[in-house]
Amino acid sequence: MTLLDLPQNTALLDLLQQQSVPQGGGSPVDGGWELHTHPDLVERLEDLAPQWPVLATFGVPVLAAKGIAGVVAWGTGTLLVRLPEAPAEPLEPARPFPPLTDPGQGWYSLCPWQSELPSAESKRLLTLLIQHALSYAASLSEDDSIDWQGRPVQAPGRPRGKAWGRRPGKDKGRRQGGHGRRR
């Protein structure tokens, strides 16, 4: 069981679990699974989305919004992003990961390094694309109790602040013991 056990993640989790190798012997690596992503790519993912926690899922780093996976870093040179449409040019694709990247599945494979682009432009475009993928992933959730980054949402129409739920005192409106404006 993972934090991502939702129907929207079934295809991804099935693929990751099929590819996974339990780590035997010593201390568990990545939640007890052999790491399937190069440390440089994990660092790149953290650099592209510094405010997002990386979830170790069957030895693969995943970014998710509202519990729905939106970005996966795999191997040495693959970012899988979940999007409603294929990423625009000039982003260089990476090798496909069937069945996830098959037409109509909503996952696209990209090179995380984008060597054909200047470094700053590559980082800018990939950062925007990751944010788009996470926004799209959040839109697939049916959970309205948390925002797209997984933080609790205030129920609509409910008063906020420290005074919520208190009844006014019977001396309301009167100045009390030195409180109020001085003359």
LOTORNU-442266 format. One line per field, with one value per atom (N, C-alpha, C): atom name; z, y, x. Coordinates in nm, 2 decimals. Each point is the difference from the previous one (the first is absolute). Layout:
BEGIN
at	CA,... .
Z	Z,... .
Y	Y,... .
X	X,... .
//
This chain:
BEGIN
at	N,CA,C,N,CA,C,N,CA,C,N,CA,C,N,CA,C,N,CA,C,N,CA,C,N,CA,C,N,CA,C,N,CA,C,N,CA,C,N,CA,C,N,CA,C,N,CA,C,N,CA,C,N,CA,C,N,CA,C,N,CA,C,N,CA,C,N,CA,C,N,CA,C,N,CA,C,N,CA,C,N,CA,C,N,CA,C,N,CA,C,N,CA,C,N,CA,C,N,CA,C,N,CA,C,N,CA,C,N,CA,C,N,CA,C,N,CA,C,N,CA,C,N,CA,C,N,CA,C,N,CA,C,N,CA,C,N,CA,C,N,CA,C,N,CA,C,N,CA,C,N,CA,C,N,CA,C,N,CA,C,N,CA,C,N,CA,C,N,CA,C,N,CA,C,N,CA,C,N,CA,C,N,CA,C,N,CA,C,N,CA,C,N,CA,C,N,CA,C,N,CA,C,N,CA,C,N,CA,C,N,CA,C,N,CA,C,N,CA,C,N,CA,C,N,CA,C,N,CA,C,N,CA,C,N,CA,C,N,CA,C,N,CA,C,N,CA,C,N,CA,C,N,CA,C,N,CA,C,N,CA,C,N,CA,C,N,CA,C,N,CA,C,N,CA,C,N,CA,C,N,CA,C,N,CA,C,N,CA,C,N,CA,C,N,CA,C,N,CA,C,N,CA,C,N,CA,C,N,CA,C,N,CA,C,N,CA,C,N,CA,C,N,CA,C,N,CA,C,N,CA,C,N,CA,C,N,CA,C,N,CA,C,N,CA,C,N,CA,C,N,CA,C,N,CA,C,N,CA,C,N,CA,C,N,CA,C,N,CA,C,N,CA,C,N,CA,C,N,CA,C,N,CA,C,N,CA,C,N,CA,C,N,CA,C,N,CA,C,N,CA,C,N,CA,C,N,CA,C,N,CA,C,N,CA,C,N,CA,C,N,CA,C,N,CA,C,N,CA,C,N,CA,C,N,CA,C,N,CA,C,N,CA,C,N,CA,C,N,CA,C,N,CA,C,N,CA,C,N,CA,C,N,CA,C,N,CA,C,N,CA,C,N,CA,C,N,CA,C,N,CA,C,N,CA,C,N,CA,C,N,CA,C,N,CA,C,N,CA,C,N,CA,C,N,CA,C,N,CA,C,N,CA,C,N,CA,C,N,CA,C,N,CA,C,N,CA,C,N,CA,C,N,CA,C,N,CA,C,N,CA,C,N,CA,C,N,CA,C,N,CA,C,N,CA,C,N,CA,C,N,CA,C,N,CA,C,N,CA,C,N,CA,C,N,CA,C,N,CA,C,N,CA,C,N,CA,C,N,CA,C,N,CA,C,N,CA,C,N,CA,C,N,CA,C,N,CA,C,N,CA,C,N,CA,C,N,CA,C,N,CA,C,N,CA,C,N,CA,C,N,CA,C,N,CA,C,N,CA,C .
Z	0.00,0.00,0.00,-0.08,-0.01,0.03,0.01,0.01,-0.12,-0.11,-0.13,-0.04,0.10,-0.03,-0.03,-0.12,-0.05,-0.14,-0.05,-0.13,-0.11,0.01,-0.10,-0.02,0.10,-0.01,-0.03,-0.02,-0.02,-0.11,-0.12,-0.11,0.04,0.06,0.04,0.10,0.11,0.11,-0.05,-0.09,-0.05,-0.08,-0.08,-0.07,0.09,0.10,0.09,0.08,0.05,0.08,-0.09,-0.13,-0.08,-0.02,-0.01,-0.02,0.13,0.11,0.13,0.04,0.08,0.06,0.15,0.09,0.14,0.04,0.09,0.05,0.11,-0.01,0.10,0.08,0.11,0.09,0.08,-0.01,0.08,0.01,0.02,0.02,-0.13,0.02,-0.12,-0.07,-0.13,-0.09,-0.06,0.01,-0.07,0.05,0.13,0.05,-0.02,-0.01,-0.01,-0.14,-0.10,-0.14,-0.06,-0.09,-0.07,-0.08,0.01,-0.07,-0.15,-0.08,-0.15,-0.06,0.07,-0.05,0.04,-0.09,0.03,0.10,0.09,0.10,-0.07,-0.11,-0.07,-0.05,-0.04,-0.05,0.12,0.11,0.12,0.04,-0.01,0.03,-0.10,-0.12,-0.11,0.03,0.04,0.03,0.12,0.10,0.12,-0.04,-0.09,-0.05,-0.08,-0.08,-0.08,0.07,0.12,0.08,0.14,0.05,0.14,0.11,-0.03,0.10,0.02,-0.09,0.01,0.06,0.09,0.06,-0.10,-0.01,-0.09,0.08,-0.06,0.06,-0.06,0.08,-0.04,-0.02,-0.13,-0.03,-0.08,0.07,-0.07,-0.05,0.07,-0.05,-0.10,-0.02,-0.11,0.07,-0.02,0.05,-0.08,0.07,-0.05,0.06,-0.08,0.06,-0.03,0.11,-0.01,0.05,-0.05,0.05,0.04,0.12,0.05,-0.01,0.01,0.00,-0.14,-0.10,-0.14,-0.05,-0.05,-0.06,-0.12,-0.01,-0.11,-0.07,0.07,-0.06,0.06,-0.09,0.05,-0.06,0.08,-0.05,-0.01,-0.12,-0.02,-0.07,0.05,-0.06,0.01,-0.11,0.00,-0.09,-0.08,-0.09,-0.04,0.09,-0.03,0.11,-0.05,0.09,-0.07,0.08,-0.05,0.06,-0.08,0.04,-0.04,0.09,-0.03,-0.05,-0.12,-0.06,-0.08,-0.02,-0.08,-0.15,-0.04,-0.14,0.00,-0.12,-0.01,0.02,0.07,0.02,-0.13,0.00,-0.12,-0.04,-0.12,-0.05,0.09,0.02,-0.05,0.09,0.09,0.10,-0.06,0.03,-0.06,0.08,-0.08,0.07,0.04,0.09,0.04,-0.04,0.02,-0.04,0.06,-0.07,0.06,0.10,0.09,0.10,-0.01,-0.10,-0.02,0.13,0.04,-0.07,0.04,0.10,0.05,-0.11,-0.09,-0.10,-0.13,0.00,-0.12,-0.03,-0.13,-0.03,0.09,0.05,0.07,0.15,0.05,0.14,0.09,-0.07,0.08,0.06,-0.03,0.05,-0.12,0.02,-0.11,0.06,-0.08,0.04,-0.05,0.09,-0.04,0.05,-0.07,0.05,0.10,0.12,0.11,-0.02,-0.09,-0.02,-0.11,-0.11,-0.11,-0.05,-0.04,-0.04,-0.13,-0.07,-0.12,0.04,0.12,0.05,0.09,0.01,0.10,0.14,0.09,0.14,0.07,0.00,0.07,-0.07,-0.13,-0.07,0.02,0.00,0.03,0.14,0.09,0.14,0.01,-0.06,0.00,-0.06,-0.12,-0.07,0.07,0.06,0.07,0.13,0.07,0.12,-0.02,-0.11,-0.04,-0.03,-0.07,-0.04,0.12,0.09,0.12,0.08,0.01,0.07,-0.07,-0.13,-0.08,0.02,0.00,0.03,0.14,0.10,0.13,0.01,-0.06,0.00,-0.07,-0.11,-0.07,0.09,0.06,0.09,0.11,0.06,0.10,-0.05,-0.13,-0.05,-0.02,0.00,-0.01,0.13,0.11,0.13,0.03,0.08,0.04,0.14,0.07,0.13,0.01,0.05,0.01,0.14,0.09,0.13,0.01,-0.11,0.00,-0.13,0.01,-0.12,-0.09,-0.11,-0.10,0.06,0.10,0.06,0.12,0.03,0.11,0.13,0.01,0.12,0.03,0.12,0.03,-0.05,-0.04,-0.05,0.10,0.03,0.08,-0.06,0.08,-0.06,-0.03,-0.12,-0.04,0.10,0.02,0.09,0.14,0.04,0.14,0.05,0.11,0.04,0.04,-0.01,0.04,0.12,0.05,0.11,0.14,0.10,0.13,0.06,-0.04,0.06,-0.05,-0.09,-0.05,0.11,0.02,0.10,0.13,0.02,0.13,0.00,0.11,0.01,0.06,-0.04,0.06,0.15,0.07,0.14,0.03,0.12,0.03,0.01,0.02,0.01,-0.13,-0.11,-0.13,-0.03,-0.05,-0.03,0.11,0.12,0.11,0.00,0.05,0.02,0.13,0.00,0.12,0.04,0.13,0.07,-0.08,-0.05,-0.06,-0.15,-0.05,-0.14,-0.08,-0.11,-0.09,-0.02,-0.05,-0.04,0.12,0.01,0.11,-0.04,0.09,-0.04,0.06 .
Y	-0.12,0.12,0.12,0.11,0.12,0.12,0.12,0.12,0.02,-0.06,0.02,-0.10,-0.08,-0.10,0.06,0.05,0.05,-0.06,-0.01,-0.06,0.08,0.13,0.08,-0.04,-0.07,-0.04,-0.15,-0.07,-0.15,-0.04,0.06,-0.04,0.03,0.11,0.04,-0.10,-0.02,-0.08,-0.15,-0.05,-0.13,-0.01,0.10,0.00,0.01,0.09,0.01,-0.13,-0.06,-0.12,-0.11,-0.01,-0.11,0.02,0.12,0.03,0.00,0.00,0.02,-0.13,0.02,-0.11,0.03,-0.09,0.03,0.00,0.09,0.01,-0.10,-0.10,-0.10,0.04,-0.07,0.02,0.12,0.09,0.12,0.09,0.13,0.10,0.02,0.03,0.02,0.12,-0.01,0.12,0.04,0.12,0.05,-0.08,-0.01,-0.07,-0.15,-0.06,-0.14,-0.05,0.09,-0.03,0.05,-0.08,0.04,0.12,0.10,0.13,-0.02,0.05,-0.01,0.13,0.10,0.13,0.05,0.05,0.05,0.12,0.00,0.12,0.13,0.02,0.12,0.04,-0.09,0.03,0.03,-0.06,0.03,0.15,0.03,0.14,0.10,-0.04,0.09,0.02,-0.11,0.01,0.10,-0.02,0.09,0.14,0.02,0.14,0.06,-0.08,0.05,0.02,-0.07,0.02,0.00,0.11,0.00,0.00,0.04,0.01,-0.13,-0.10,-0.12,-0.11,-0.07,-0.12,-0.11,-0.07,-0.11,-0.13,-0.07,-0.13,-0.11,-0.08,-0.12,-0.11,-0.04,-0.10,-0.11,-0.12,-0.12,0.04,0.08,0.03,0.11,0.07,0.11,0.13,0.11,0.13,0.05,0.04,0.04,0.13,0.09,0.12,-0.01,0.03,-0.01,0.12,0.02,0.11,-0.06,0.02,-0.06,-0.15,-0.06,-0.14,-0.06,0.08,-0.05,0.03,-0.10,0.01,0.09,0.09,0.09,0.00,-0.04,0.00,-0.12,-0.07,-0.11,0.01,-0.02,0.00,-0.14,-0.04,-0.14,-0.02,-0.09,-0.03,0.12,0.03,0.11,0.11,-0.02,0.11,0.00,-0.03,0.00,0.07,0.10,0.06,-0.04,-0.06,-0.03,0.10,0.07,0.10,-0.03,0.02,-0.02,0.13,0.00,0.12,-0.03,0.10,-0.02,-0.01,0.06,0.00,-0.01,-0.04,-0.01,0.13,-0.01,0.13,0.06,0.14,0.07,0.00,0.03,0.01,0.12,0.01,-0.08,-0.10,-0.05,-0.10,-0.14,-0.05,-0.12,-0.12,-0.10,-0.11,-0.10,-0.09,-0.11,-0.13,-0.11,-0.13,-0.02,-0.06,-0.03,-0.11,0.00,-0.10,-0.06,-0.09,-0.07,-0.08,-0.01,0.06,0.14,0.06,0.13,0.10,0.00,0.10,-0.03,-0.11,-0.03,0.11,0.02,0.10,-0.01,0.11,0.01,-0.03,-0.03,-0.04,0.13,0.11,0.12,0.02,-0.09,0.02,0.02,0.09,0.04,-0.01,-0.05,-0.02,0.11,0.06,0.11,-0.02,0.06,0.01,0.11,-0.04,0.10,0.10,-0.02,0.08,0.10,-0.03,0.09,0.07,-0.09,0.05,0.09,0.01,0.08,0.15,0.02,0.13,0.06,0.13,0.06,-0.05,-0.01,-0.05,0.07,0.13,0.08,-0.02,-0.01,-0.02,-0.14,-0.09,-0.14,-0.01,0.06,-0.01,0.07,0.12,0.08,-0.08,-0.06,-0.08,-0.12,-0.07,-0.13,0.04,0.10,0.04,0.04,0.07,0.03,-0.12,-0.09,-0.12,-0.09,-0.01,-0.08,0.06,0.14,0.06,-0.03,0.01,-0.03,-0.15,-0.09,-0.14,-0.02,0.07,-0.02,0.06,0.12,0.06,-0.10,-0.05,-0.10,-0.12,-0.05,-0.12,0.03,0.12,0.04,0.01,0.04,0.01,-0.13,-0.11,-0.14,-0.05,0.07,-0.04,0.03,-0.08,0.03,0.05,0.02,0.05,0.15,0.06,0.14,0.05,-0.09,0.04,0.05,-0.02,0.05,0.08,0.09,0.08,-0.08,0.05,-0.08,-0.04,0.07,-0.04,-0.09,-0.04,-0.09,0.06,0.13,0.07,0.01,-0.01,0.00,0.13,-0.01,0.12,0.03,0.13,0.05,-0.02,-0.06,-0.02,0.14,0.01,0.12,0.05,0.13,0.06,-0.01,-0.06,-0.02,0.12,0.07,0.11,-0.04,0.09,-0.03,0.09,-0.03,0.08,-0.06,0.07,-0.05,0.01,0.10,0.03,-0.10,-0.08,-0.10,-0.09,-0.01,-0.09,0.07,0.12,0.07,0.08,0.01,0.09,0.13,0.11,0.12,0.01,0.06,0.02,0.09,0.00,0.08,0.15,0.03,0.14,0.05,-0.06,0.04,0.15,0.07,0.14,0.09,-0.04,0.08,-0.01,0.11,0.00,-0.07,-0.08,-0.08,0.02,0.02,0.01,0.05,0.11,0.06,-0.04,-0.08,-0.03,0.11,0.03,0.10,0.12,0.11,0.11,0.09,0.05,0.10,0.14,0.09,0.14,0.08 .
X	0.09,-0.09,0.09,-0.04,0.08,-0.10,0.06,-0.08,-0.09,0.04,-0.07,-0.10,-0.05,-0.10,-0.14,-0.01,-0.12,-0.03,-0.12,-0.03,0.07,0.02,0.07,0.14,0.06,0.14,0.02,-0.10,0.01,0.10,-0.01,0.09,0.14,0.03,0.14,0.05,-0.08,0.04,0.03,-0.09,0.02,0.13,0.03,0.13,0.12,-0.01,0.11,0.02,-0.10,0.01,0.06,-0.04,0.05,0.15,0.05,0.14,0.08,-0.07,0.07,0.07,0.11,0.07,0.01,-0.05,0.01,0.15,0.04,0.13,0.02,0.09,0.02,0.12,0.01,0.12,0.00,0.10,0.02,-0.12,0.03,-0.10,-0.08,-0.13,-0.09,0.04,0.00,0.03,-0.13,-0.04,-0.12,-0.12,-0.02,-0.12,0.01,0.12,0.01,0.01,0.01,0.01,0.13,0.06,0.12,-0.03,0.09,-0.01,0.01,-0.10,0.00,0.02,0.05,0.03,0.14,0.07,0.14,-0.01,0.09,-0.01,0.01,0.07,0.00,-0.14,-0.08,-0.13,-0.09,0.02,-0.08,0.03,0.13,0.04,-0.06,0.00,-0.06,-0.15,-0.07,-0.15,-0.02,0.08,-0.01,0.03,0.09,0.04,-0.12,-0.06,-0.11,-0.13,-0.02,-0.12,0.04,0.07,0.05,-0.10,-0.12,-0.11,-0.08,0.03,-0.08,0.08,-0.07,0.07,0.01,0.11,0.02,-0.04,-0.10,-0.05,0.08,0.07,0.07,-0.11,-0.02,-0.10,0.06,0.01,0.06,0.14,0.08,0.13,0.01,-0.11,0.00,-0.06,0.07,-0.06,-0.12,-0.10,-0.13,-0.04,-0.05,-0.07,-0.15,-0.07,-0.15,-0.07,-0.12,-0.09,-0.13,-0.05,-0.12,0.00,0.12,0.01,0.01,-0.01,0.01,0.14,0.06,0.14,-0.01,0.10,0.01,0.13,0.11,0.13,0.08,0.07,0.08,0.14,0.11,0.14,0.04,0.05,0.04,0.13,0.08,0.13,0.10,0.07,0.09,-0.05,-0.10,-0.04,-0.14,-0.09,-0.14,-0.09,-0.07,-0.11,-0.13,-0.09,-0.13,-0.09,-0.08,-0.09,-0.14,-0.10,-0.14,-0.06,-0.05,-0.06,-0.12,-0.09,-0.12,0.04,0.12,0.04,0.15,0.06,0.14,0.07,0.12,0.08,0.03,0.01,0.03,0.15,0.03,0.14,0.05,0.12,0.12,0.05,-0.09,0.05,0.03,0.11,0.05,-0.06,-0.06,-0.06,0.11,-0.03,0.09,-0.07,0.07,-0.06,-0.13,-0.09,-0.14,0.00,-0.10,-0.02,-0.14,-0.01,-0.13,-0.04,-0.12,-0.12,-0.03,0.07,-0.03,0.00,0.10,0.02,-0.07,-0.08,-0.08,-0.10,-0.04,-0.09,-0.13,-0.04,-0.13,0.02,0.12,0.02,0.03,0.04,0.02,0.13,0.10,0.13,0.10,0.09,0.10,0.14,0.09,0.14,0.09,0.07,0.09,0.14,0.09,0.14,0.01,0.05,0.01,0.11,0.09,0.12,-0.02,-0.08,-0.03,0.13,0.09,0.14,0.00,-0.11,-0.01,-0.03,-0.05,-0.04,0.11,0.01,0.09,-0.05,0.09,-0.03,-0.11,0.00,-0.11,-0.13,0.00,-0.13,-0.05,0.08,-0.03,-0.07,0.07,-0.06,-0.13,-0.01,-0.13,-0.11,0.02,-0.11,-0.04,0.10,-0.03,-0.07,0.04,-0.07,-0.14,-0.03,-0.14,-0.08,0.07,-0.07,-0.03,0.09,-0.03,-0.11,-0.01,-0.11,-0.13,0.00,-0.12,-0.04,0.10,-0.04,-0.06,0.06,-0.06,-0.14,-0.02,-0.13,-0.10,0.04,-0.09,-0.03,0.11,-0.02,-0.10,0.01,-0.09,-0.15,-0.01,-0.14,-0.06,0.08,-0.06,-0.05,0.03,-0.05,-0.14,-0.06,-0.14,-0.01,0.12,0.01,0.00,-0.11,0.00,0.04,0.04,0.04,0.14,0.08,0.14,0.02,0.10,0.03,0.09,0.05,0.07,0.14,0.05,0.13,-0.02,-0.13,-0.03,-0.02,-0.02,-0.03,-0.15,-0.05,-0.14,-0.06,-0.12,-0.08,-0.10,-0.02,-0.10,-0.14,-0.09,-0.14,-0.06,-0.07,-0.06,-0.11,0.00,-0.10,0.02,0.11,0.03,0.09,-0.04,0.08,0.14,0.09,0.14,0.04,0.11,0.06,-0.03,0.06,0.00,-0.14,-0.08,-0.13,-0.11,0.03,-0.10,-0.05,-0.13,-0.05,-0.02,0.05,-0.02,-0.13,-0.06,-0.11,0.04,-0.06,0.04,-0.03,0.09,-0.03,-0.11,-0.06,-0.11,0.03,0.13,0.04,0.05,-0.04,0.05,-0.03,0.09,-0.02,0.05,0.01,0.05,0.15,0.06,0.14,0.03,0.10,0.03,0.14,0.02,0.13,0.12,0.00,0.12,0.02,-0.10,0.01,-0.07,0.05,-0.06,0.09,-0.06,0.08,0.03,0.12,0.03,-0.02,-0.04,-0.02,0.11 .
//
